[in-house]
Amino acid sequence: MSSSTSPRFQKIIALIKTGVWIIIAISLVKFAFFPSTGADQSDQPLDPSANYGQMTVTPTKADITNTVSVNGNIENDPSTVVKATGAGEVNYIAVSDGTYVEAGAMILQIRGQNESNPNTDDTDDQQTPTYTYTDITAPASGTLHLSALLGQRFDIGDQLGTIAPSTYSAVATLNADQLYRIQETPSEATVTITNGPAPFTCSGLKIVTPDTTQKNTNQQGETQQNSGIQARCAIPADQKVFPGLGLKMDIVAGSATDVLTLPISAVEGRFQSGFVYIPASDGAGKPEKKPVTLGLTNGEIVEIKEGLTESDSVLEFIPTASSDTTRGSESGVDGATPLTATTESSAG
């Protein structure tokens, strides 16, 4: 009995398995070739030509601290040139190359023959030359790098060497955007040396344009030459530094409290004057380009001095040529600078 039932039971199980596989195959075919056409279309892609409205922002009051951060290096202060104040040949050298000298210390002596007042010997009518001796002293304190040799001839004004001071400065090159942000140069800055001591204040901050034709010699006799407009301030004497160390210089170039501000993305321009764009009342027309007077900026928000109130709404992002083309405009938005078009022109 059991032997006759067992094969029949196995056939039933096999039929059930076959049916299950058929159902699975039909389901896969439906999902692959006959997707659902129901009312739920939430996964459909967005239509790029649709009008989703204009993102706007209103001026808000905030505090601004205009801190300009730039990277730079520690450099030796410029060397002082030692010049000849008399003509003739070097007949005496008081100090050797590489010696530290104080201002006013004697470096060498130049002997020049005086041709205008010779001495005459009555016995043999021969002229005995007379000489003028000129002492060359150090014009500043520092390490002497002497290029003059004993017996070498020089004229007045010739360079005899240089004196490198033992003082240092923090130097950082500024780009155009940073220069615009520093409307008034403060007297000091905060310096943070990479892997060095705690941040400290450097004094005598100046914005300078270095002479590209002048080479600066450091205490090792190596030349340093810089270009570009620089921020430069003196390192305090109690700070231990070395030439070439990397640093970050933070320059606080002004602050304002409780002033109207906008994100920089909403303003065309960064210094003194700019433009914002007022959205059209119907939400579909061209925005109105409106001039505003600008104040401080911290790189994220900018102060609006004149031209807007807290109730005014402006576009959060400046219109570009690409967005105008989408709307069918060929000439930009009411005179707006076509930023994308400019980029394409420069690339071509």
C-alpha positions, 0 to 999 in steps of 0.5 A, spaced: 500 500 500 505 504 501 509 502 495 503 504 491 502 511 494 509 513 494 510 514 487 503 518 486 505 523 492 511 524 488 508 526 482 503 531 485 509 534 489 513 535 482 506 538 479 506 543 484 513 545 483 512 546 476 506 550 477 510 555 482 515 556 477 510 558 471 507 563 476 514 566 477 516 566 470 509 570 468 510 575 473 517 576 471 515 577 463 510 582 466 514 586 470 519 587 464 515 588 458 508 591 461 510 596 467 504 598 471 500 604 468 496 606 474 495 613 477 501 613 481 506 617 477 511 620 483 517 616 480 516 620 473 522 625 471 521 632 472 519 636 466 525 641 464 521 646 461 516 646 466 516 653 471 517 651 478 517 658 480 523 663 482 527 662 488 527 669 492 530 672 498 529 678 503 535 682 506 536 680 513 540 684 519 546 681 521 553 682 524 559 682 519 566 681 521 570 682 514 576 677 516 581 676 510 585 670 511 591 669 506 597 664 506 604 666 506 611 665 509 616 668 514 621 672 510 628 675 512 627 683 512 630 686 506 638 687 507 641 694 507 646 695 501 653 697 503 656 703 498 663 706 497 663 713 500 670 714 497 674 712 490 680 708 490 682 701 492 681 697 498 687 697 503 684 694 509 678 690 511 676 690 518 671 685 519 670 678 514 664 676 511 659 673 515 660 677 521 655 680 525 656 688 525 653 693 529 651 700 526 656 704 525 662 699 526 668 700 521 668 695 515 673 697 511 678 702 508 679 705 501 685 709 499 684 714 494 690 717 490 689 725 491 692 727 484 690 735 485 695 736 491 702 732 489 708 734 494 714 736 490 721 734 492 726 740 490 732 735 490 730 731 484 723 734 482 719 728 483 712 728 485 710 724 491 703 722 491 698 723 497 692 719 499 685 720 502 683 714 506 675 713 507 673 709 512 666 705 510 662 703 516 656 699 517 649 703 515 645 698 519 646 692 524 646 685 522 650 679 518 655 682 513 655 679 506 662 682 504 663 682 496 669 687 496 677 684 496 683 687 498 686 691 493 680 691 489 678 698 486 671 702 487 668 708 485 663 712 489 657 709 490 659 702 488 656 696 492 661 693 497 656 688 500 650 687 504 647 687 511 642 682 513 638 684 519 636 679 524 629 681 524 623 677 520 616 679 517 610 675 515 609 676 508 603 674 504 601 675 497 594 678 495 589 677 490 584 682 487 578 679 491 582 680 497 585 687 495 578 689 494 575 687 501 581 690 505 578 697 504 582 700 510 588 697 512 589 695 519 595 696 523 596 689 525 594 682 523 594 675 527 599 670 524 598 662 525 605 659 523 604 652 520 606 647 526 609 652 530 607 656 536 600 659 538 597 664 534 600 671 535 599 679 533 604 682 528 604 689 528 606 695 522 601 691 517 602 694 510 600 693 503 606 693 499 608 692 492 615 689 492 621 692 487 621 686 482 628 688 480 631 688 487 633 681 490 633 680 498 639 676 501 637 672 507 642 670 512 645 664 509 647 669 503 641 666 498 637 671 494 629 672 495 625 675 490 617 676 490 612 679 486 605 681 486 602 686 491 603 683 499 601 684 506 607 685 510 608 685 518 613 685 523 614 679 527 615 680 534 622 679 537 620 674 542 617 669 537 622 664 534 621 663 527 625 661 521 625 663 514 621 659 509 616 657 514 609 657 512 603 661 515 596 663 515 595 671 516 588 673 518 587 681 517 580 684 520 579 689 515 572 692 518 566 690 522 559 692 522 553 690 527 546 690 525 546 691 518 542 689 512 545 683 508 544 679 502 547 672 500 553 674 495 549 669 490 544 674 490 548 680 488 552 682 482 558 685 484 562 685 491 565 692 492 562 699 493 556 698 488 552 692 485 546 690 482 540 685 485 534 682 481 527 684 483 522 678 480 517 680 476 510 680 479 507 675 475 513 670 476 514 669 469 517 675 466 524 678 466 527 680 473 528 688 474 535 689 475 536 694 481 543 698 483 545 697 490 550 700 494 555 695 498 559 695 504 563 690 508 563 682 506 565 676 509 565 672 503 558 669 504 554 675 505 555 682 503 552 689 507 547 692 503 548 700 505 542 703 500 537 700 495 533 695 499 529 694 505 527 688 509 521 687 505 524 687 498 525 680 495 530 679 490 532 673 486 537 668 490 541 667 484 544 672 479 540 670 472 545 667 467 545 667 460 543 659 460 537 661 464 535 666 460 536 662 454 531 657 457 526 662 457 527 664 450 531 671 451 537 672 447 540 678 450 540 677 457 536 679 463 535 687 462 542 688 461 545 683 466 552 680 464 551 673 461 556 670 465 555 663 462 556 666 455 563 670 457 566 663 460 564 660 453 567 666 449 574 666 453 574 658 452 573 659 445 
